[in-house]
Amino acid sequence: MNKKFLGLVPLLIFVLLCVFLYQGLFGNPRELQTGRLGHTMPAFELPDLMDERKRWTDQDLLGEVYLLNVWGTWCPTCIAELGYLTELREQGVRIIGLYYEQAYDPDFGDQFDIDYLRADVQQMLSRAGDPYQFNILDLERTLALDLGVSGAPETFLVDKNGKIILHHTGDINPRVWRSKFAPAIQELQP
């Protein structure tokens, strides 16, 4: 009996491997999902990008549906989406920026120039469009890690109770807006 079972082990491993690889063939790599879908935003307290005296918390964001857009001036796709996001803001969509600074490394502390970063952000937003109500600065990437962010741009749709409804990796453009975000926002409207 043991010899028959041992003979089936390689076949079982082969079948499991085939199932795993088959799923990968038809998966969409742009459909990376945060494990936080359906959960509330992680608790955080982070500074405003432009004024470190102002602190934002997850509680400050409650009460309205909003998009949390992870972006950076170093990201060409982020810059490309700023114009369309600005149009959405003009249509009444609330958009909060979560600034993802790629060049910051806490091990090199003194090498980082926040004033340079602020000037760079202001210049970029004045040139490409400013869709943000405000920008949260997440230098240590604590919120980004809690959300499962893998890069930029990434956008989260959050309901008025702080629950994450949708997560999109990549830019927001008219096609993505119509197919993913607009229907989800429509469902959230009373």
Secondary structure, 3 states (H helix, E strand, C coil): CHHHHHHHHHHHHHHHHHHHHHHHHHCCCCCCCCCCCCCECCCCEEEECCCCCCEEEHHHHCCCCEEEEEECCCCHHHHHHHHHHHHHHHCCCCEEEEECCCCCCHHHHHHCCHHHHHHHHHHHHHHHCCCCCCEEECCCCHHHHHHCCCCCCEEEEECCCCEEEEEEECCCCHHHHHHHHHHHHHHHCC
